[in-house]
Amino acid sequence: MDTSGITYSDETTWDASRGALQFYADIGETRIMCCIGRAALNDYYRTEDTNEKAFENYNLNKKFIHSIATRFIEQDRFNDRRDIFINLQDLRNTSMR
């Protein structure tokens, strides 16, 4: 998938059933839901494990998180829901590059 025109919406929501923050990647007319787990955000950034801290960590580190989502989209690493889910190991693997 050509991601040269990818943009990320400012819209973020909370998915309690997945314990994850949702954000959206837009490529032309296509919108892709991306998620990152609360525990991943809070463990990686070593903060209290709350939804509020997860949102804060996301907002402070959007560029890094969006770069991972972009790479997953480019590599067609969608899960069975056809969205992108970033976990703690993904954050750790990316920071080691």
N, C-alpha and C positions, 0 to 999 in steps of 0.2 A: 504494500500500500504506500502510495506517495504521501509522505507526511510533511512536505515542504511548506504547505500552507496551514499547518496545524495551529490552532489557537486553543487556549483554555479559558473556559467560562469562569467568571467570578462566583458563580453559583456553587455552593457546597451544602450538602445535606447530611443528615445522620441516618444511618440504617441500623437500627437497634438489633434487628434479627441477625445481622452479620457482624455486629460490633465494629462497624467501619464507617469512616468518613467517605462520602461520595463526592466526586468532582467530575467535570465533563470536558472531554476533548472534542473539538469541532474541526472537521476536515471537509471544507465545502459544505454540502448539505447533510453530511453524515455526522451524527452525534454519537460519541462513544462514552459510555459510563465507565469511569475508573474509580476504584476503591482502594483505600489503604486502611489497614486494621488499626484500631485504637491502641492495642497492645504493642504493635510494631512501632508506631509513632512514639509512644511514651517510653518503651524500653530502649529504643535506639537513641533517643535524645535524653534519656535518664531523668525523666520527670515523673511526677505523680500520675498514677494511672486513672485519669478522669477524662470524660469527654471534652471538658473545657481545655485541658492541657493538650489533648490531641489536636483540637482546632488551632490552638496557639502554635503548636509545633508545625502543623501544616502551613499555616500562614507565614511563619518565619522562614520556612524552607521550601516554598513552592517551586522555585527554580530547579532544585535538586530532584524533588518528587516528580515534577512534570518531565524531567529528562528521563527518568526511569519509565514512566508511562509511555513516552514517545518511543523509546527503544522497544518496549513490549509490543506496541502497535506495529512498528516497522517489522518486527520479527513474527508477527501474527500469533502472539502468545496470549490468545483469548482463552478464557476458561469455558466450561460447558454452558454458562449463562450468556456467552458472547460478550463479556465485559473483561476489563483488566482488573486484577486484584494484586496489590503489592503487599508483601508480608515482610517480616523482620529480616529474613535471610536475603531477600532481594535488596533491602537497604544496605545490609552488611556487604554483600557481594559487590555492589556498585561502588561503595566507598573504598574498596580495596583496589580499584583500578587506577 
